[in-house]
Amino acid sequence: MGQPRVVACCRVLSRLSRYLVRMVSRAPDPAMSRRARRAAQWAIAVGVAGFALKMGGWLLTGSDAVFSDALESIVNIVASIGAFLALSYAERPPDEEHPYGHGPIEFVSALFEGVLVAVAGFVILTHCAESVFRGRPPVEKIDIGFALVAASAVLNGVAGVALLRIGRATGSAALIGDGRHLLSDLWTTFAVLGGLVAVWITGYAWIDTAVAIGVGCLLIVVGARVAFGGMSSILGEQDAEDHRRIVEVLERHRLAGPRAKGTSAAATPAALSFEICSYASVRHRHQGRAHFIDMHLRLPRDMSVSESHDIASSIEREVLAAVGEGTATAHVEPCGDAKCPRCLKAP
């Protein structure tokens, strides 16, 4: 009588184990963290240098447009400092109060930067309104001012492209936001340079003020976009590219051919080794560079616990390899589709 009871208990445990949750984590890369912090430090230095060049141009020319560009450089410096502090805080390991880590601080930094950019736009418009109603002095020493502003444009352009590349490589929302801000600053600087040339050729000072008004409006739009992007990330909006990569992995294994009987998942090539009937409830979010993914995998009902474990763990590792560091969790459950071709072919 004892042996049948043991067999029955084993069967029950085998069925229940199908619903166990498997989880695989991929630790942060220290080299990526150091690279991101160095980039943030360089961004601060670039911001200070750009501000010095533009402020010198404004003091020499008295141009409203150059003033608007210099004011945005102040925002660049503050935003770069915020990005560096956010990256430093985000590197703290998870604790009892923050079990998912401190990565969301990067989204707060992006939101803060967007607000600062928009505020700078409003300040520029206010300055231009004062120039219109109170009158403005003529634009002077355009040649020297042009050279200083052009030098700052080259500096910001190189730094903006570098920050975007490093931000995307490391998954840093703070660096990506800072890089986009610098590139938007580059376009406004081109507008300022064009305004200076137009004033030098025509002698019409109102062109300078008109360019400054355009810069202010552009900053408001760009700042709003950056701020809304940071807010969406804080609220947990799923990244479309991450979702595409995750589903691509799952689809590949849903459509994969069956393994030879008795062959383990670990001993078979990844492209052909996994047998999942279907998947559902794919959810994910990322906090800074860390991704948190959970999904349901439906496997043949008669598959052993060992095989289910191997398949779930292998798919979790492959998903993390596709999106980056973080944690992937697979909930394994038996297939309930009576017409599932994979289950019908199962021996």
C-alpha positions as CSV (number, residue, x, y, z in Angstrom):
1,M,0.0,0.0,0.0
2,G,2.9,2.3,0.7
3,Q,4.3,2.2,-2.9
4,P,1.1,3.3,-4.7
5,R,0.8,6.3,-2.3
6,V,4.3,7.3,-3.1
7,V,3.7,7.0,-6.8
8,A,0.5,9.1,-6.5
9,C,2.3,11.8,-4.5
10,C,5.0,11.9,-7.1
11,R,2.5,12.4,-9.9
12,V,0.8,15.2,-8.0
13,L,4.1,17.0,-7.4
14,S,5.0,16.5,-11.0
15,R,1.8,18.3,-12.1
16,L,2.2,21.0,-9.6
17,S,5.8,21.6,-10.6
18,R,4.6,22.5,-14.1
19,Y,3.4,25.8,-12.6
20,L,6.6,26.7,-10.8
21,V,8.3,29.9,-11.8
22,R,11.7,29.8,-13.2
23,M,14.0,32.8,-13.0
24,V,17.4,33.7,-14.5
25,S,19.3,36.9,-13.8
26,R,22.1,38.6,-15.7
27,A,24.4,40.8,-13.6
28,P,25.3,44.3,-14.5
29,D,28.5,44.8,-16.4
30,P,31.0,47.0,-14.3
31,A,32.8,48.1,-17.5
32,M,29.6,49.5,-18.9
33,S,28.9,51.4,-15.6
34,R,32.4,52.9,-15.7
35,R,32.0,53.9,-19.3
36,A,28.7,55.6,-18.6
37,R,30.1,57.6,-15.7
38,R,33.1,58.7,-17.7
39,A,30.8,59.9,-20.5
40,A,28.7,61.9,-18.0
41,Q,31.9,63.5,-16.6
42,W,33.0,64.5,-20.1
43,A,29.5,65.9,-20.8
44,I,29.9,68.3,-17.8
45,A,33.3,69.5,-19.1
46,V,31.8,70.0,-22.6
47,G,28.9,71.9,-21.1
48,V,31.2,74.3,-19.2
49,A,33.4,74.9,-22.3
50,G,30.4,75.5,-24.6
51,F,28.9,77.9,-22.1
52,A,32.2,79.9,-21.8
53,L,32.4,80.2,-25.6
54,K,28.8,81.3,-26.1
55,M,28.8,83.7,-23.1
56,G,31.9,85.3,-24.6
57,G,30.1,85.6,-27.9
58,W,27.1,87.3,-26.2
59,L,29.2,89.8,-24.3
60,L,30.9,90.8,-27.5
61,T,27.9,91.0,-29.8
62,G,25.0,91.8,-27.5
63,S,22.9,89.4,-29.7
64,D,19.6,88.1,-28.4
65,A,20.1,84.9,-30.4
66,V,23.5,84.2,-28.9
67,F,22.1,85.0,-25.4
68,S,19.4,82.3,-26.0
69,D,22.1,79.8,-27.0
70,A,24.2,80.7,-24.0
71,L,21.2,80.2,-21.7
72,E,20.7,76.8,-23.1
73,S,24.3,75.9,-22.3
74,I,23.6,76.6,-18.6
75,V,20.9,74.0,-18.9
76,N,23.4,71.6,-20.5
77,I,25.7,71.9,-17.5
78,V,22.9,71.4,-14.9
79,A,21.5,68.4,-16.9
80,S,25.0,66.8,-17.3
81,I,25.6,67.1,-13.6
82,G,22.1,65.6,-13.0
83,A,23.0,62.7,-15.4
84,F,26.2,62.0,-13.6
85,L,24.6,62.0,-10.1
86,A,21.7,59.8,-11.5
87,L,24.2,57.3,-12.9
88,S,26.1,57.1,-9.7
89,Y,22.9,56.5,-7.7
90,A,21.6,54.0,-10.2
91,E,24.7,51.8,-9.6
92,R,23.7,51.1,-6.0
93,P,22.7,47.4,-5.6
94,P,19.1,46.5,-4.7
95,D,18.2,46.6,-1.0
96,E,15.1,45.9,1.1
97,E,13.5,49.2,0.3
98,H,14.4,49.0,-3.4
99,P,14.3,45.3,-4.4
100,Y,14.3,46.2,-8.1
101,G,17.4,48.4,-7.8
102,H,17.8,52.2,-8.2
103,G,17.7,52.4,-12.0
104,P,14.5,54.6,-12.3
105,I,16.5,57.6,-11.0
106,E,17.8,57.9,-14.6
107,F,14.3,58.5,-15.9
108,V,13.8,61.1,-13.2
109,S,17.0,62.8,-14.5
110,A,15.6,62.7,-18.1
111,L,12.3,64.2,-16.9
112,F,14.2,66.9,-15.0
113,E,16.3,67.8,-18.0
114,G,13.2,68.1,-20.2
115,V,11.6,70.5,-17.7
116,L,14.8,72.6,-17.6
117,V,15.0,72.8,-21.4
118,A,11.4,74.0,-21.6
119,V,11.9,76.5,-18.8
120,A,14.9,77.9,-20.7
121,G,12.7,78.3,-23.8
122,F,10.2,80.4,-21.8
123,V,13.0,82.6,-20.3
124,I,14.3,83.2,-23.8
125,L,10.9,84.3,-25.1
126,T,10.6,86.6,-22.1
127,H,14.0,88.2,-22.9
128,C,13.0,88.7,-26.5
129,A,9.7,90.3,-25.5
130,E,11.7,92.8,-23.4
131,S,14.0,93.5,-26.3
132,V,11.0,94.2,-28.6
133,F,9.2,96.6,-26.2
134,R,12.2,98.4,-24.7
135,G,14.4,98.5,-27.8
136,R,17.6,96.7,-28.3
137,P,21.2,97.8,-28.9
138,P,22.8,97.0,-32.3
139,V,24.7,93.7,-32.8
140,E,28.4,94.3,-32.7
141,K,31.7,92.3,-33.4
142,I,29.7,89.7,-35.4
143,D,32.9,88.1,-36.8
144,I,34.4,87.2,-33.4
145,G,31.0,86.2,-32.0
146,F,30.4,84.0,-35.0
147,A,33.8,82.2,-34.5
148,L,33.1,81.6,-30.8
149,V,29.6,80.2,-31.3
150,A,30.8,78.0,-34.2
151,A,33.5,76.5,-32.0
152,S,30.9,75.7,-29.4
153,A,28.7,74.0,-32.2
154,V,31.6,71.7,-33.1
155,L,32.1,70.8,-29.5
156,N,28.5,70.1,-28.8
157,G,28.0,68.1,-32.0
158,V,30.9,65.7,-31.3
159,A,29.8,65.3,-27.6
160,G,26.1,64.8,-28.5
161,V,26.8,62.0,-31.0
162,A,29.2,60.3,-28.5
163,L,26.7,60.5,-25.7
164,L,23.9,59.0,-27.8
165,R,26.2,56.1,-28.8
166,I,27.4,55.4,-25.3
167,G,23.9,55.8,-23.9
168,R,22.4,53.3,-26.3
169,A,25.4,50.9,-25.8
170,T,25.0,51.0,-22.0
171,G,21.2,51.4,-21.9
172,S,21.5,54.7,-20.0
173,A,18.4,56.9,-20.3
174,A,20.2,59.8,-18.6
175,L,23.0,59.7,-21.3
176,I,20.6,59.3,-24.1
177,G,18.5,62.3,-22.9
178,D,21.7,64.4,-22.5
179,G,22.9,63.4,-26.0
180,R,19.6,64.4,-27.6
181,H,19.7,67.7,-25.7
182,L,23.2,68.5,-27.0
183,L,22.2,67.7,-30.6
184,S,19.1,69.8,-30.3
185,D,21.4,72.6,-29.0
186,L,23.5,72.0,-32.1
187,W,20.6,72.8,-34.4
188,T,19.7,75.9,-32.5
189,T,23.3,77.0,-32.7
190,F,23.2,76.7,-36.5
191,A,20.1,78.9,-36.5
192,V,21.9,81.4,-34.3
193,L,24.9,81.4,-36.7
194,G,22.6,81.9,-39.7
195,G,20.9,84.8,-37.9
196,L,24.3,86.5,-37.3
197,V,25.2,86.1,-40.9
198,A,21.9,87.6,-42.0
199,V,22.3,90.6,-39.6
200,W,25.9,91.1,-40.9
201,I,24.7,91.1,-44.5
202,T,21.5,93.1,-44.2
203,G,22.1,95.2,-41.1
204,Y,18.6,94.4,-39.8
205,A,18.8,93.7,-36.0
206,W,15.3,92.4,-35.8
207,I,16.4,89.2,-37.6
208,D,18.5,88.4,-34.5
209,T,15.5,88.7,-32.2
210,A,13.4,86.7,-34.5
211,V,16.0,83.9,-34.5
212,A,16.0,84.0,-30.7
213,I,12.2,83.7,-30.6
214,G,12.4,80.6,-32.8
215,V,15.1,79.1,-30.6
216,G,12.9,79.6,-27.5
217,C,9.9,77.9,-29.2
218,L,12.0,75.0,-30.3
219,L,13.4,74.5,-26.8
220,I,9.9,74.3,-25.4
221,V,8.9,71.6,-27.9
222,V,12.1,69.6,-27.4
223,G,11.9,69.9,-23.6
224,A,8.3,68.8,-23.6
225,R,9.2,65.7,-25.6
226,V,12.2,64.8,-23.4
227,A,10.1,65.3,-20.2
228,F,7.2,63.2,-21.5
229,G,9.6,60.5,-22.5
230,G,11.0,60.4,-19.0
231,M,7.6,60.3,-17.5
232,S,6.5,57.5,-19.8
233,S,9.5,55.4,-18.7
234,I,8.8,56.2,-15.0
235,L,5.2,54.9,-15.5
236,G,6.6,51.6,-17.0
237,E,5.9,52.0,-20.7
238,Q,7.2,49.0,-22.6
239,D,10.0,49.5,-25.0
240,A,9.0,48.5,-28.5
241,E,12.4,47.3,-29.5
242,D,12.8,45.2,-26.4
243,H,9.4,43.7,-27.1
244,R,10.3,42.8,-30.6
245,R,13.5,41.1,-29.5
246,I,11.8,39.1,-26.8
247,V,9.0,37.9,-29.1
248,E,11.5,37.0,-31.8
249,V,13.2,34.6,-29.4
250,L,9.9,33.1,-28.3
251,E,8.6,32.7,-31.8
252,R,11.8,31.0,-32.9
253,H,11.4,28.4,-30.2
254,R,7.7,28.0,-30.8
255,L,8.4,27.2,-34.4
256,A,11.5,25.1,-33.8
257,G,11.5,21.5,-34.9
258,P,11.2,18.7,-32.2
259,R,14.3,17.2,-30.7
260,A,15.2,13.6,-30.9
261,K,13.7,11.6,-28.1
262,G,15.9,11.6,-25.0
263,T,18.0,14.6,-26.1
264,S,18.3,17.3,-23.5
265,A,17.9,21.0,-24.2
266,A,21.5,21.7,-23.1
267,A,22.9,19.1,-25.6
268,T,21.0,20.4,-28.7
269,P,21.8,23.5,-30.8
270,A,19.8,26.6,-29.6
271,A,18.1,27.1,-32.9
272,L,16.5,23.6,-32.8
273,S,16.5,22.5,-29.2
274,F,13.4,24.0,-27.5
275,E,9.9,22.9,-27.8
276,I,7.2,25.3,-26.5
277,C,3.7,25.0,-27.7
278,S,2.9,28.6,-27.2
279,Y,3.5,31.6,-24.9
280,A,1.4,34.4,-23.3
281,S,1.5,37.3,-20.9
282,V,4.9,38.7,-22.1
283,R,5.5,41.7,-19.9
284,H,8.7,43.7,-19.5
285,R,10.1,47.0,-18.3
286,H,13.5,48.5,-17.8
287,Q,15.0,50.6,-15.1
288,G,18.1,52.3,-16.5
289,R,20.1,49.4,-17.9
290,A,18.3,46.6,-16.0
291,H,15.5,44.8,-17.7
292,F,12.7,42.9,-15.8
293,I,10.9,40.4,-18.0
294,D,8.2,37.8,-17.2
295,M,6.4,35.5,-19.5
296,H,4.2,32.3,-19.6
297,L,5.6,29.3,-21.5
298,R,3.2,26.5,-22.4
299,L,4.8,23.1,-22.8
300,P,3.5,19.6,-23.7
301,R,1.6,18.2,-20.8
302,D,3.6,14.9,-20.6
303,M,7.0,16.7,-20.6
304,S,9.1,15.9,-17.6
305,V,9.9,18.4,-14.9
306,S,13.6,18.3,-15.8
307,E,13.0,19.1,-19.5
308,S,10.6,21.9,-18.6
309,H,13.2,23.4,-16.3
310,D,15.9,23.2,-18.9
311,I,13.8,24.7,-21.6
312,A,12.5,27.6,-19.4
313,S,16.0,28.4,-18.1
314,S,17.6,28.3,-21.5
315,I,15.0,30.6,-23.0
316,E,15.3,33.0,-20.1
317,R,19.1,33.2,-20.8
318,E,18.6,33.8,-24.5
319,V,16.0,36.5,-23.9
320,L,18.5,38.3,-21.6
321,A,21.2,37.9,-24.1
322,A,18.9,39.7,-26.6
323,V,17.9,42.7,-24.5
324,G,20.7,43.1,-21.9
325,E,21.3,42.7,-18.2
326,G,18.5,42.2,-15.8
327,T,16.1,39.4,-14.7
328,A,13.9,37.1,-16.8
329,T,11.1,35.0,-15.2
330,A,9.3,32.2,-17.0
331,H,6.1,30.7,-15.6
332,V,5.8,27.2,-17.0
333,E,2.4,25.6,-17.5
334,P,1.0,22.6,-19.4
335,C,-0.5,23.2,-22.8
336,G,-4.3,23.1,-22.7
337,D,-4.9,23.1,-26.4
338,A,-6.4,19.8,-27.5
339,K,-5.5,20.6,-31.1
340,C,-1.8,21.5,-30.5
341,P,0.2,19.8,-33.2
342,R,3.3,19.6,-30.9
343,C,1.3,17.8,-28.2
344,L,-0.4,15.5,-30.7
345,K,3.1,14.4,-32.1
346,A,4.4,13.8,-28.6
347,P,5.1,10.1,-28.0
